Structure formats: structure tokens, C-alpha cells
């Protein structure tokens, strides 16, 4: 599959899954603000690795268990909304980049405020 088509497929999967995440009724998934940061699909469309970020996440393992239990339903809904030869199996990973960026932002703010006082 060409890289442009694969990039569009990744974007379509990310968009569709981000809408579907709000419909999951599992309480383990509804614990914070959830967003999909990136999707990478294999060239044969068999697997999609989905990076998920969740703010105010208390238990990462329970969150991943909730996503894994909902992955069958998500895959079915994804297959209905996208016109693909194969609906990829979803593999979820936690993305800590937003939390890390927030941490760096707090450090910069602290450093900037201390600099202004001098």
C-alpha cells in the first residue's frame, strides 16, 4: 500500500476511534479526558497500533484492560464506518507525551517567574 494511502487510513482510523471512545460504557475507560494521539497501521492492514493519552489517569493497567475489552466492539464499529479490505486488529499503547509536555511547561513557567523576580 502506498504511504499516502496508509497515512490517510491512519488519519481515518484516528478520527473514527476518537469519536467512538466517547461511546464506550466501560467505567475503566471513562475515568479521564481520553484522546488518541497517533495511529500506525501495518501495510497489510492487519494491525493498528493506537497511542492513547488520558489526563487524570489513576490506574494505567485498568485503563488498558478496559480498552482491550472494548477493542472488539471498536473494531466492529470501525469496519462499519470505514471502507477497508480488512479491519485492523487494534493494539493500544499509553502515550505519556502530553503529560511530559505539561511537566516541561510547568518547569518553564517556574523558571520564567523566578527570572522575572531577579
Long-range contacts (C-beta under 8 A, 24 or more apart in sequence): 1-43, 1-44, 1-45, 6-41, 6-43, 9-41, 9-45, 9-82, 9-84, 10-38, 10-39, 10-40, 10-41, 10-48, 11-39, 12-82, 13-39, 13-41, 13-48, 13-50, 13-78, 13-82, 13-88, 14-38, 14-39, 14-50, 16-77, 16-78, 16-81, 16-82, 17-50, 17-74, 17-78, 17-90, 20-74, 20-77, 20-78, 24-66, 24-70, 24-73, 24-74, 26-66, 26-69, 26-70, 27-66, 28-59, 28-62, 28-63, 28-65, 28-66, 29-63, 29-66, 29-67, 29-70, 31-56, 31-57, 31-58, 31-59, 31-63, 32-56, 32-57, 32-58, 35-98, 37-95, 37-97, 37-98, 38-95, 41-88, 42-88, 44-86, 45-84, 45-85, 45-86, 45-87, 45-88, 46-86, 46-88, 46-89, 47-88, 47-89, 47-91, 48-88, 48-89, 48-90, 48-91, 49-91, 49-93, 50-90, 50-91, 50-92, 50-93, 51-93, 51-94, 51-95, 52-92, 52-93, 52-94, 52-95, 53-94, 53-95, 53-96, 53-97, 53-98, 53-99, 54-94, 55-98, 55-99, 57-94, 60-94, 63-94, 64-92, 64-94, 67-92, 68-92
